[in-house]
Amino acid sequence: MASELSKAQLQRISGAVAPHRHTEVNQLIEWFELEEMAETEMELDGSTSDKVYEILKTVDVERRREIIQYLINEEAPLRVDVLEPLEDALQGSDLELTDGADGYELIKAVSGPAQQAKAQQRSYIEEYAPLRAVAFLERARKEQAQGRNANALWHGRNALEKMTTGNWHYKEGLAELAKQNIGLIDREQHHNDGRTYDYELLAAPYNYCSTIGAHPQNVGSASALQATTGLVQVEQAIHFVLKTGEEANDRGITLTRWDFSRLP
């Protein structure tokens, strides 16, 4: 499946790995046999990083991966000022950088079936979640792509909040699902170990984003790993809640704290 690198990510990658001389960009075009495309589809003006960005933006996904990998290994061993922005730019994509005996390689971070399942889940959320929640998720992904990790988590928390109606908070919505007369999720322990599995699972991403991403202007910047992990859990929680809303509809249960108006 295609690598989902945003324009912002491509610009940051280009800035990190672009060669210093314009002649090297011309050699890159020749090496990958892009001469015709360069003449007809690319606007190769500006700095070397501008030119590399134009190339990466225009070529197909697989060729893009090959070109980035080639440029990385031209710079090997990577300097810290190249490696760090490169790894940050790859956060949120399905690519990751590995260092092997034959140099650096860009590999798919997840398997094809796993990536397909992720895409199907995201499509389901975009179709059936409240529009406000979808909008905040999109903002979170954009902030993550720009490296603003605390902001990304803050928007992720808001996406969870926008799943509810009126003045109800997300965890108050979870409490409704766990009410004894509703019983859509587990809040009371049933395994004699004091755990409340469903409720804890769904509350965890909200608590995480509320702590690390709350009021990002007042806290230290979250790491890329924290943003990636937090947003994955946010999407999982939204998907779980939506599926629970479907179950409620099937069982004729009326829920007042959730916005399930877009469910089929």
Disulfide bonds with the S-S distance in Angstrom:
none
